[in-house]
Amino acid sequence: MKAMILAAGRGERMRPLTDTTPKPLLGAGGKPLIVWHLEALARSGIKEVVINHAWLGEQMESVLGDGRAYGVSIRYSPEKPEALETAGGIIQALPLLGGDPFLVMNADIWCDYPFADLVAPPLSPAFLAHLVMVDNPPQHPEGDFVLSRGLLSTEGQPQLTFSGIGVYSPALFAGLAEGKRPLAPLLRAVMIEARVSGEHYSGSWFDIGTPDRLQHLDDHLRERA
């Protein structure tokens, strides 16, 4: 299985830190956020990684290189003149991701989820996506989707929060033109058809959206070191 790390966001809420450094390269626990992801993917057996980038993306290529230092092989998908959002970034990178289901994760999270559980894909031909859900954090108490009997839907309670980690079939994006496009509407449309599975992960998960949350993660990682 290949993996894609979504790393093209500007990181407006992280300013001024992101004025000179792309958010995935901000440090926590002694290493850049994105390096935690690369090392976790390598441990799980995922060796081929695609990273999209836009804002200060050349810094990521300079720092991460071809990925060998982290046990993976990295290919880059630059987005110019601006970031293409989640689905748009994936659609542009499809030629690099191949014809099999692939893992996608947000660069601006930290999670101890065991990615090896997704290497043998839980994605049967009946499903177009499989999402890892987590408990709702304080900054997002309303959640995103309802998980019931392994299926995700948009209606009902209680709702859980999408972790930013998922496995997708290329068929989810079939026939869609390149360009700026969010992922959530695509997922909601196929949830109506009962074609999105999910699981609830109760381990450590951090959404790194603000400097305070970055500091909280840094404290957490240094305490457990």
C-alpha positions as CSV (number, residue, x, y, z in Angstrom):
1,M,0.0,0.0,0.0
2,K,1.1,3.5,-0.8
3,A,0.4,6.5,1.5
4,M,-0.2,10.2,0.8
5,I,0.5,12.9,3.4
6,L,-1.6,16.1,2.8
7,A,0.8,18.9,3.5
8,A,-0.2,21.8,1.3
9,G,-2.1,24.0,3.7
10,R,-1.0,27.5,4.5
11,G,-1.5,27.1,8.3
12,E,-3.1,30.5,8.8
13,R,-4.0,29.8,12.4
14,M,-0.4,28.9,13.2
15,R,0.9,32.2,12.2
16,P,3.5,33.7,12.7
17,L,5.2,30.3,13.0
18,T,4.1,29.4,9.5
19,D,5.2,32.7,7.9
20,T,8.7,31.2,7.5
21,T,8.2,27.5,8.0
22,P,5.5,25.2,6.5
23,K,3.3,23.7,9.2
24,P,4.4,20.1,8.6
25,L,8.0,21.1,9.5
26,L,7.1,22.7,12.8
27,G,8.7,20.8,15.6
28,A,7.2,18.7,18.4
29,G,9.0,16.3,20.7
30,G,12.3,17.1,19.0
31,K,11.4,16.4,15.4
32,P,9.2,17.9,12.7
33,L,5.5,16.8,12.7
34,I,5.8,15.2,9.3
35,V,8.8,13.1,10.4
36,W,6.7,11.4,13.0
37,H,4.3,10.3,10.2
38,L,7.1,9.1,8.0
39,E,8.7,7.0,10.7
40,A,5.3,5.6,11.7
41,L,4.5,4.6,8.1
42,A,7.9,3.0,7.7
43,R,7.4,0.9,10.9
44,S,4.0,-0.3,9.5
45,G,5.6,-1.5,6.3
46,I,4.4,1.4,4.1
47,K,7.5,2.4,2.1
48,E,6.1,4.5,-0.7
49,V,4.9,8.0,0.3
50,V,3.5,10.9,-1.7
51,I,3.6,14.4,-0.2
52,N,1.7,17.3,-1.7
53,H,2.8,20.8,-0.9
54,A,2.2,24.5,-1.8
55,W,3.2,27.1,0.7
56,L,7.0,27.0,1.2
57,G,7.0,23.5,-0.3
58,E,10.6,23.7,-1.4
59,Q,11.6,23.7,2.2
60,M,9.9,20.3,2.7
61,E,11.7,18.8,-0.3
62,S,15.0,20.2,1.0
63,V,14.5,18.9,4.5
64,L,13.0,15.5,3.7
65,G,14.7,14.7,0.5
66,D,13.9,11.3,-1.0
67,G,12.9,9.9,2.3
68,R,15.6,7.4,2.7
69,A,16.7,8.9,6.1
70,Y,13.2,7.9,7.4
71,G,13.0,4.4,5.8
72,V,10.6,5.4,3.0
73,S,10.7,6.6,-0.6
74,I,9.1,10.1,-1.1
75,R,7.6,11.5,-4.3
76,Y,6.2,15.1,-4.3
77,S,3.1,16.6,-5.8
78,P,3.6,20.4,-5.9
79,E,0.5,22.5,-6.2
80,K,0.8,25.8,-7.9
81,P,-0.2,28.6,-7.8
82,E,-2.2,27.6,-4.8
83,A,-3.2,24.6,-2.7
84,L,-5.9,22.4,-4.2
85,E,-7.7,21.4,-0.9
86,T,-8.0,17.8,0.2
87,A,-9.7,16.1,-2.7
88,G,-8.1,18.3,-5.3
89,G,-4.7,17.4,-3.9
90,I,-5.5,13.7,-4.0
91,I,-6.8,13.9,-7.6
92,Q,-3.7,15.6,-8.9
93,A,-1.5,12.9,-7.1
94,L,-3.5,9.9,-8.4
95,P,-0.9,9.1,-11.1
96,L,1.7,8.7,-8.3
97,L,-0.7,6.6,-6.1
98,G,-1.5,3.8,-8.5
99,G,-4.6,1.7,-9.0
100,D,-4.9,0.1,-5.6
101,P,-6.5,1.6,-2.4
102,F,-4.1,4.0,-0.7
103,L,-3.8,5.5,2.8
104,V,-4.1,9.3,3.2
105,M,-3.3,11.3,6.3
106,N,-3.3,14.9,7.3
107,A,0.2,16.3,8.0
108,D,-1.2,18.5,10.9
109,I,-2.2,15.8,13.2
110,W,-0.3,13.5,15.6
111,C,-1.7,10.0,16.4
112,D,-0.3,6.7,17.7
113,Y,-2.7,4.8,15.5
114,P,-1.1,1.5,14.3
115,F,-1.0,2.0,10.6
116,A,-0.1,-1.7,10.1
117,D,-3.8,-2.3,10.7
118,L,-4.5,-0.6,7.4
119,V,-1.8,-2.2,5.4
120,A,-4.1,-5.3,4.9
121,P,-6.8,-3.0,3.7
122,P,-10.2,-3.2,5.4
123,L,-11.6,-1.8,2.1
124,S,-13.7,-4.4,0.3
125,P,-14.9,-3.8,-3.3
126,A,-18.2,-2.6,-1.8
127,F,-16.6,0.4,-0.2
128,L,-14.9,3.5,-1.6
129,A,-13.4,4.7,1.7
130,H,-12.6,3.6,5.2
131,L,-12.1,6.4,7.8
132,V,-10.5,6.3,11.3
133,M,-12.7,8.2,13.7
134,V,-11.8,9.6,17.1
135,D,-13.6,11.1,20.1
136,N,-14.6,14.7,19.6
137,P,-11.9,17.2,20.8
138,P,-12.9,20.4,22.7
139,Q,-12.4,22.5,19.6
140,H,-14.8,20.3,17.6
141,P,-17.5,19.1,20.0
142,E,-20.2,18.5,17.3
143,G,-18.2,15.8,15.5
144,D,-18.4,14.9,11.8
145,F,-20.0,11.5,11.1
146,V,-22.0,8.8,12.9
147,L,-20.4,5.3,13.1
148,S,-22.8,2.4,13.4
149,R,-22.1,-1.3,12.7
150,G,-18.9,-0.4,10.8
151,L,-20.7,2.1,8.5
152,L,-20.4,5.9,8.5
153,S,-23.3,8.2,7.9
154,T,-24.1,11.9,8.2
155,E,-27.3,11.7,10.2
156,G,-27.9,10.8,13.8
157,Q,-26.1,10.8,17.1
158,P,-23.6,10.5,18.6
159,Q,-21.2,11.8,16.1
160,L,-17.4,11.2,16.1
161,T,-14.6,13.3,14.6
162,F,-12.7,12.3,11.5
163,S,-9.1,11.8,12.5
164,G,-7.6,12.8,9.1
165,I,-6.6,9.2,8.5
166,G,-8.3,7.1,5.9
167,V,-8.0,4.6,3.1
168,Y,-9.5,5.5,-0.3
169,S,-10.2,3.6,-3.5
170,P,-9.1,5.5,-6.6
171,A,-12.7,4.9,-7.8
172,L,-13.9,7.5,-5.4
173,F,-12.2,10.1,-7.6
174,A,-12.9,8.6,-11.0
175,G,-13.9,11.1,-13.6
176,L,-13.3,14.1,-11.5
177,A,-11.3,17.0,-13.1
178,E,-8.3,18.4,-11.5
179,G,-8.7,21.6,-9.6
180,K,-9.6,22.9,-6.1
181,R,-12.0,20.6,-4.4
182,P,-12.7,19.6,-0.8
183,L,-13.0,15.9,0.2
184,A,-16.0,16.1,2.6
185,P,-18.7,16.5,0.0
186,L,-17.5,13.5,-1.9
187,L,-17.5,11.4,1.3
188,R,-21.0,12.5,2.2
189,A,-22.3,11.6,-1.2
190,V,-21.1,8.0,-1.0
191,M,-22.1,7.7,2.6
192,I,-25.7,8.0,1.4
193,E,-25.0,4.9,-0.7
194,A,-23.5,3.1,2.4
195,R,-20.1,2.9,0.7
196,V,-17.9,4.3,3.5
197,S,-16.8,2.1,6.4
198,G,-15.2,3.3,9.6
199,E,-13.6,2.4,12.9
200,H,-13.3,4.2,16.3
201,Y,-9.8,4.7,17.6
202,S,-9.5,5.6,21.2
203,G,-5.8,6.1,21.5
204,S,-3.8,9.4,21.5
205,W,-4.8,11.9,18.8
206,F,-3.9,15.6,18.4
207,D,-5.2,18.1,15.9
208,I,-2.3,20.6,15.6
209,G,-4.3,23.7,14.5
210,T,-2.9,26.4,16.8
211,P,0.4,27.3,18.5
212,D,-1.2,26.3,21.8
213,R,-2.1,22.8,20.5
214,L,1.4,22.4,19.1
215,Q,2.9,23.2,22.5
216,H,0.5,20.8,24.2
217,L,1.7,18.0,21.8
218,D,5.3,19.0,22.4
219,D,4.7,18.6,26.2
220,H,3.0,15.3,25.7
221,L,5.8,13.8,23.6
222,R,8.6,15.0,25.9
223,E,6.8,13.5,28.9
224,R,6.5,10.1,27.3
225,A,10.1,10.1,25.9
